Amino acid sequence: MALTICLLGAESTGKTTLSHAMAAALRAGGHRVTVVPEVLRAWCEREGRTPRPEEQLPIARQQEQQVDLAAAQADVVIADTSALMVAVYSGMLFPDGELLRFALERQRRYDATLVMGLDLPWVPDGLHREGPAVQASVDAQVRAALQQAGIAFRVVYGQGQERTGNALAPVLAFLGEAVHPQRRWTWACEKCGDPVCEHRLFTALRDR
């Protein structure tokens, strides 16, 4: 059975770059790895608009179907996002209880959920990214949904190889492989979901 890893986070938090960096490192170690891209982004780029309410759940289902297909052929599956991000983005526009229920049910099936820290510079892409304020709002909604559902998650900070190493640490632990001593794994305080607080804390730890 494949190990399934899910990357969650707002726009411009490095999910896609990190997913491919993690995959390259794991492949170098001899693992069969599949990266599942974000279906919602591809849909929006193809259609040139955001989905209507009735289109959200099928997109979420397609996202998870892609994960299931990949898991049948790989040792490790890294999902660039999950149905939960579809639910969060739709929640900003349309309330949809069925979508959120499906998304949370699926999220519980992942072996590890990694939430991207807000320490990377925000970069507009002219299509989806509306600004740092929306990024922070989406981040807060992702964390709140996970916390309210009792789904464990880890927060990943760092630049370049450090970020990749932090994200790989729990994956290597699942695989029973040693973690390089310079790879530091970061996590959210159980009593505090404030990303600004986390950023200050882990920046201080990193600079020691």
ChimeraX attribute file (.defattr): number of C-alpha atoms within 10 A of each C-alpha:
attribute: neighborCount
match mode: 1-to-1
recipient: residues
	/A:1	9
	/A:2	17
	/A:3	17
	/A:4	23
	/A:5	25
	/A:6	24
	/A:7	25
	/A:8	26
	/A:9	25
	/A:10	26
	/A:11	23
	/A:12	20
	/A:13	22
	/A:14	22
	/A:15	23
	/A:16	18
	/A:17	12
	/A:18	22
	/A:19	24
	/A:20	19
	/A:21	19
	/A:22	21
	/A:23	21
	/A:24	13
	/A:25	15
	/A:26	18
	/A:27	14
	/A:28	10
	/A:29	9
	/A:30	9
	/A:31	15
	/A:32	15
	/A:33	24
	/A:34	23
	/A:35	21
	/A:36	24
	/A:37	20
	/A:38	22
	/A:39	21
	/A:40	22
	/A:41	14
	/A:42	11
	/A:43	14
	/A:44	14
	/A:45	13
	/A:46	9
	/A:47	10
	/A:48	10
	/A:49	11
	/A:50	18
	/A:51	18
	/A:52	11
	/A:53	14
	/A:54	10
	/A:55	10
	/A:56	20
	/A:57	22
	/A:58	11
	/A:59	20
	/A:60	24
	/A:61	19
	/A:62	16
	/A:63	23
	/A:64	20
	/A:65	12
	/A:66	16
	/A:67	25
	/A:68	15
	/A:69	13
	/A:70	21
	/A:71	20
	/A:72	12
	/A:73	14
	/A:74	17
	/A:75	18
	/A:76	24
	/A:77	26
	/A:78	26
	/A:79	26
	/A:80	24
	/A:81	28
	/A:82	29
	/A:83	28
	/A:84	24
	/A:85	22
	/A:86	24
	/A:87	28
	/A:88	22
	/A:89	18
	/A:90	20
	/A:91	17
	/A:92	12
	/A:93	13
	/A:94	14
	/A:95	13
	/A:96	16
	/A:97	11
	/A:98	10
	/A:99	24
	/A:100	22
	/A:101	14
	/A:102	16
	/A:103	22
	/A:104	19
	/A:105	14
	/A:106	16
	/A:107	21
	/A:108	15
	/A:109	13
	/A:110	18
	/A:111	15
	/A:112	21
	/A:113	24
	/A:114	20
	/A:115	25
	/A:116	26
	/A:117	25
	/A:118	25
	/A:119	18
	/A:120	13
	/A:121	10
	/A:122	16
	/A:123	13
	/A:124	13
	/A:125	10
	/A:126	7
	/A:127	12
	/A:128	14
	/A:129	15
	/A:130	14
	/A:131	13
	/A:132	17
	/A:133	9
	/A:134	14
	/A:135	19
	/A:136	17
	/A:137	12
	/A:138	20
	/A:139	24
	/A:140	16
	/A:141	19
	/A:142	20
	/A:143	22
	/A:144	13
	/A:145	16
	/A:146	17
	/A:147	14
	/A:148	8
	/A:149	14
	/A:150	11
	/A:151	16
	/A:152	16
	/A:153	18
	/A:154	20
	/A:155	24
	/A:156	26
	/A:157	28
	/A:158	23
	/A:159	13
	/A:160	11
	/A:161	13
	/A:162	17
	/A:163	22
	/A:164	23
	/A:165	27
	/A:166	23
	/A:167	29
	/A:168	24
	/A:169	20
	/A:170	20
	/A:171	21
	/A:172	15
	/A:173	11
	/A:174	12
	/A:175	13
	/A:176	9
	/A:177	11
	/A:178	9
	/A:179	17
	/A:180	11
	/A:181	8
	/A:182	9
	/A:183	16
	/A:184	20
	/A:185	21
	/A:186	20
	/A:187	16
	/A:188	20
	/A:189	12
	/A:190	8
	/A:191	6
	/A:192	9
	/A:193	15
	/A:194	13
	/A:195	19
	/A:196	12
	/A:197	13
	/A:198	21
	/A:199	17
	/A:200	11
	/A:201	12
	/A:202	19
	/A:203	14
	/A:204	10
	/A:205	11
	/A:206	11
	/A:207	6
	/A:208	6
